[in-house]
Amino acid sequence: MDLKQKRGAYTAAFKLKVVEYAKQHGNRAAARHFGEPPTECTIREWRKMEEKLKTLSKTKCSFRSGIAKWPKLEEQVKEFVLNHRKAGIALSTKMIIIQAVKISKELQIHDFKGTASWCQRFMKRHELRMRTRNRIAQRMPDDYEEKIINFHNFIIKQRKRQNFEIGQIGNMDEVPLTFDVPSNKTVEARGAKTVTIKTSGHEKNHYTVVLAVTADGNKLPPLVIFKRKTLPKEKIPSGIQVHVHPKGWMDEQGMKLWIRNVWEKHPGALLKKPSLLVLDSFRSHLTEPTKREFQMCKTEIAVIPGGLTSQLQPLNVCINKPFKALMREEWNKYMCDKNQHEVTNSGQMKRPGISKVCQWIKTSWDAVKEDIVIKSFKK
């Protein structure tokens, strides 16, 4: 009595392993070694499709991905998804289903229900995945490539004309921070339904840190701008400059203070060596009084075109992110040490003091490595 041979499912990794063996010892030997099944005939077919198997996921058993029942509808839904993602608009599966139902009515498809399982299969067929946001991308101007080339040419031209020393080429940027710097992730027991992260309740109280570096790896003293009207009476750590502003932003007065107390005191500045400073197009950087201050200290300014700081600003490219990570570490240490916490009469935790925040900035800035600064200018 003939028994029907049971069909087996083999992964792409196994098929390629069999093919490799068959190439060395022959199809019949491979069938004896690995089966049967797979039979000699099956192995012969696998050898024919070797190149296609290499493109397949190692755990996948076939090239099938399901056949769309409504291909025209799915084409339009896919176009809807791609257009919205190109514009940077977040999409949920619910939004896809709503749009699919709308299109089905336009195409007069009466048996389409727009279920969650259909959406799952649709995404699998068209290689779409749910992803966690990993970066808020800066919108690039349409002619960004031309602007980048023009900016590079301007820098090269200025260096040839002025013959700047490497230590006289700098970059300055304002970094917004808050008194609480909590992370979005934490270690937690498996199965916990609620994951909370404790703060002092001041994660929306912001201030600005002005960072500056030079191309030889030198880090200039930070200027911290607090949101208040009077200078703090607390003791400020050495190596930190403090300024105040009603909104905690950089202004014309802040630029004057930074130029005189920081930029004019960097190595080589007292000798009035010609220098080049790269800045973004923030309004206070480009006022006439600010430009006069730069002229007095023989500094040429190179203004980064709008929308291109993520490509052309050394601090944005390599330095701001590790600095913020170091600041978060300092805040975490503070939150773990209850002896440092001050509480109000009602028992609520006070925000970290200005002196303490300045110490975090100093410690974090000192910990940024010199080779990262040099790398940022090269990149």
C-alpha positions in Angstrom: 0.0 0.0 0.0 1.4 3.3 -1.1 1.5 5.9 1.6 1.6 9.6 0.6 4.8 11.2 1.6 4.4 13.9 4.2 5.4 17.3 3.0 8.0 19.2 5.0 8.8 22.9 5.4 12.4 23.9 5.2 14.0 27.3 6.1 16.1 29.2 3.6 19.1 28.6 5.8 18.6 24.8 5.7 18.1 24.8 1.9 21.3 26.8 1.4 23.2 24.4 3.6 21.9 21.4 1.5 22.8 23.2 -1.7 26.3 23.9 -0.5 26.7 20.2 0.4 25.3 19.1 -3.0 27.7 21.4 -4.9 30.6 19.5 -3.2 29.3 15.9 -3.1 26.4 15.8 -5.7 22.6 15.8 -5.4 22.2 12.1 -4.7 24.8 12.2 -1.9 23.0 15.3 -0.4 19.7 13.5 -0.5 21.2 10.5 1.4 22.9 12.8 3.9 19.9 15.1 4.7 16.9 13.0 3.8 14.9 11.7 2.2 13.1 14.0 2.2 14.4 16.3 0.8 14.6 14.2 -2.4 17.2 14.4 -5.1 14.6 16.2 -7.3 13.9 18.7 -4.6 17.6 19.5 -4.1 18.0 20.0 -7.9 15.2 22.6 -7.7 16.8 24.3 -4.7 20.1 24.6 -6.6 18.4 26.3 -9.5 17.0 29.0 -7.1 20.2 29.5 -5.0 20.5 33.2 -5.8 16.9 33.8 -4.8 17.3 31.9 -1.6 20.2 34.1 -0.6 17.9 37.1 -0.7 15.3 35.4 1.5 15.3 35.8 5.3 17.1 32.8 6.9 14.0 31.8 8.9 11.6 32.0 6.0 10.4 28.8 4.3 8.9 30.1 1.1 8.6 33.1 -1.2 4.9 33.4 -0.6 3.6 36.5 1.1 -0.1 36.2 0.5 -2.0 37.4 -2.5 -4.0 40.6 -2.2 -7.7 40.2 -2.7 -8.1 43.8 -3.6 -4.8 44.8 -5.3 -6.0 48.2 -6.7 -7.2 49.2 -3.2 -3.9 48.2 -1.6 -1.9 50.1 -4.2 -3.8 53.3 -3.3 -3.4 52.7 0.5 0.3 52.1 0.1 0.6 55.4 -1.9 -1.3 57.1 1.0 1.2 55.7 3.6 4.3 56.6 1.6 3.2 60.1 0.9 2.3 60.8 4.5 5.6 59.3 5.8 7.5 61.4 3.2 5.9 64.5 4.8 7.0 63.2 8.2 3.4 62.6 9.4 3.0 59.8 12.0 0.6 57.1 11.0 -1.3 54.5 13.1 -2.9 51.2 11.9 -6.2 52.7 12.7 -5.6 55.6 10.3 -4.6 53.1 7.6 -7.9 51.2 8.1 -10.0 54.3 8.0 -8.3 55.4 4.7 -8.7 51.9 3.3 -12.5 51.9 4.0 -12.8 55.3 2.4 -11.0 54.1 -0.8 -13.1 50.9 -0.9 -16.3 53.0 -1.0 -14.8 55.0 -3.9 -13.9 51.8 -5.7 -17.3 50.4 -4.9 -15.9 47.3 -3.1 -18.8 46.1 -1.0 -17.2 43.1 0.8 -14.2 45.0 2.3 -14.5 45.3 6.1 -11.2 46.9 7.0 -10.3 44.6 9.9 -7.1 44.7 12.0 -6.0 41.3 10.5 -6.3 42.7 7.0 -4.1 45.7 8.0 -1.5 43.3 9.5 -1.4 41.3 6.2 -1.3 44.4 4.1 1.7 45.7 6.1 3.5 42.4 5.7 2.8 42.2 2.0 4.2 45.7 1.5 7.1 45.4 4.0 5.7 48.1 6.4 6.5 48.0 10.1 5.5 49.9 13.3 8.6 51.8 14.4 9.6 53.8 17.4 10.5 57.4 16.7 14.3 57.6 17.0 14.9 61.2 15.9 13.0 64.3 15.1 14.4 65.1 11.7 15.3 68.7 10.8 13.5 69.7 7.6 16.1 70.2 4.9 15.7 73.0 2.3 15.0 71.8 -1.3 18.4 73.1 -2.5 20.3 71.8 0.5 23.1 70.1 -1.5 23.9 73.4 -3.3 23.8 75.4 0.0 26.2 72.9 1.7 28.7 73.1 -1.2 28.5 77.0 -1.2 29.1 77.0 2.6 32.1 74.7 2.3 33.5 76.9 -0.6 33.0 80.0 1.6 35.0 78.4 4.5 37.8 77.3 2.2 38.0 80.8 0.6 38.1 82.5 4.0 40.8 80.1 5.2 43.0 80.8 2.2 42.5 84.6 2.4 43.0 84.9 6.2 45.2 81.9 6.8 43.5 81.1 10.1 45.3 78.9 12.6 43.4 75.7 13.4 42.9 76.9 17.0 41.2 80.1 15.7 38.4 78.3 14.0 35.4 77.9 16.3 31.8 77.0 16.6 29.2 78.3 19.1 25.7 77.0 19.8 22.9 77.4 22.4 21.6 74.2 23.9 18.2 74.3 25.7 18.0 72.2 28.9 15.6 71.7 31.8 16.2 71.4 35.6 15.0 67.8 35.4 16.5 65.6 32.8 14.6 62.2 33.0 15.1 59.4 30.6 12.2 57.7 28.7 13.5 54.3 29.6 14.3 52.5 32.9 15.0 49.0 34.3 11.7 47.6 35.7 10.4 44.2 36.9 9.1 42.0 34.1 5.3 42.2 33.8 4.9 45.6 35.5 1.9 47.4 34.1 2.8 50.9 35.3 6.3 52.2 34.9 6.9 55.6 36.5 10.0 57.8 36.6 10.3 60.2 39.6 11.3 63.8 39.0 11.3 67.0 41.1 8.4 68.2 39.0 10.5 70.8 37.1 11.1 69.1 33.8 9.5 72.0 32.0 11.6 74.7 33.7 14.2 75.5 31.1 17.5 77.3 30.8 20.1 77.7 28.0 23.7 76.6 27.9 26.0 78.3 25.4 28.7 75.9 24.3 31.7 76.7 22.1 34.6 74.7 20.8 37.6 75.3 18.5 38.9 73.0 15.7 42.0 72.0 17.7 39.8 70.3 20.4 39.7 73.1 22.9 36.4 73.6 24.8 35.6 77.1 25.9 33.9 77.9 29.3 30.0 77.5 29.1 27.7 80.4 29.5 24.4 79.5 31.3 21.4 81.7 30.7 18.7 81.3 33.4 15.1 82.4 33.2 14.9 85.2 35.7 15.4 88.9 36.0 18.3 89.2 38.6 21.6 87.4 38.8 21.6 84.5 41.3 23.2 85.0 44.7 24.4 81.4 44.9 28.1 80.6 44.5 28.8 79.7 40.9 31.6 77.1 40.1 34.7 78.5 38.5 34.8 78.1 34.7 31.1 78.9 34.3 29.7 82.2 33.1 26.1 83.2 34.1 23.6 85.5 32.4 19.9 86.1 33.0 17.0 86.7 30.6 13.2 86.9 31.3 12.6 83.9 28.9 15.9 82.1 29.4 17.1 82.8 25.9 20.2 84.3 24.2 19.8 88.0 23.5 22.0 90.8 22.2 23.3 91.6 25.7 24.1 87.9 26.2 26.1 87.8 23.0 28.1 90.8 24.1 28.8 89.1 27.4 29.8 85.9 25.7 32.1 87.6 23.2 33.9 89.6 25.9 34.1 87.0 28.7 34.5 83.8 26.6 35.4 84.2 23.0 37.9 87.1 23.5 39.7 85.0 26.1 40.2 81.8 24.2 43.9 80.9 23.4 45.3 83.3 20.8 42.5 85.8 21.1 44.5 88.2 23.3 47.2 88.4 20.6 44.4 89.5 18.2 45.0 86.6 15.8 42.4 86.5 13.0 39.7 84.0 13.8 36.6 82.4 12.2 33.4 81.6 14.1 30.7 79.3 12.7 27.2 80.3 13.9 23.6 79.4 13.1 21.2 82.1 11.9 19.7 82.9 15.3 18.6 86.6 15.4 20.8 87.7 18.2 23.9 86.4 16.4 23.4 88.7 13.5 22.5 92.1 14.9 24.7 95.1 14.1 26.0 95.6 17.7 27.0 91.9 17.7 28.8 92.2 14.4 30.7 95.2 15.6 31.9 93.3 18.7 33.2 90.5 16.4 35.0 93.1 14.2 36.7 94.6 17.2 38.2 91.2 18.0 39.2 90.4 14.4 36.6 87.6 14.0 35.0 86.7 10.8 31.6 85.0 11.2 30.3 82.1 8.9 26.5 81.8 9.2 25.1 78.4 8.5 22.1 78.5 6.1 18.7 77.9 7.7 17.8 74.2 8.1 21.3 72.9 7.8 22.7 73.0 11.3 22.3 69.2 11.6 24.7 68.9 8.6 27.2 71.8 9.1 27.3 72.7 12.8 30.1 70.7 14.6 28.3 71.0 18.0 25.1 69.6 16.5 26.9 66.8 14.6 28.9 65.1 17.4 29.0 67.0 20.7 25.5 68.1 22.0 24.2 64.6 22.3 27.0 63.2 24.5 26.9 66.4 26.6 23.2 65.9 27.2 23.7 62.2 28.1 26.4 63.2 30.7 24.0 65.8 32.1 21.3 63.1 32.5 23.8 60.9 34.4 24.5 63.8 36.8 20.8 64.3 37.3 20.3 60.5 37.9 23.0 60.6 40.6 21.3 63.5 42.3 17.9 61.8 42.3 19.4 58.6 43.8 21.0 60.6 46.7 18.2 61.6 49.0 20.6 63.6 51.1 20.9 66.2 48.3 17.1 66.8 48.1 15.5 69.8 49.5 11.7 69.8 50.3 9.1 72.5 50.7 6.9 72.8 53.8 4.3 70.7 52.1 6.8 68.0 51.5 7.3 68.5 47.8 10.8 68.2 46.4 12.4 71.5 45.4 14.1 71.8 42.0 17.9 71.5 41.9 19.7 74.7 42.9 21.4 76.9 40.3 24.8 76.2 41.9 24.2 72.5 41.6 23.0 72.7 38.0 26.1 74.8 37.1 28.3 72.1 38.7 26.6 69.4 36.6 27.3 71.5 33.5 30.9 71.9 34.4 31.4 68.2 35.2 29.6 67.1 32.0 31.4 69.6 29.8 34.8 68.6 31.2 33.9 64.9 30.5 33.4 65.5 26.7 36.5 64.2 25.1 38.9 66.3 23.0 39.0 63.8 20.1 35.2 64.1 19.8 35.5 67.9 19.3 38.2 67.4 16.6 36.2 64.7 14.9 33.1 67.0 14.8 34.9 69.6 12.7 36.3 66.9 10.4 32.9 65.4 9.9 
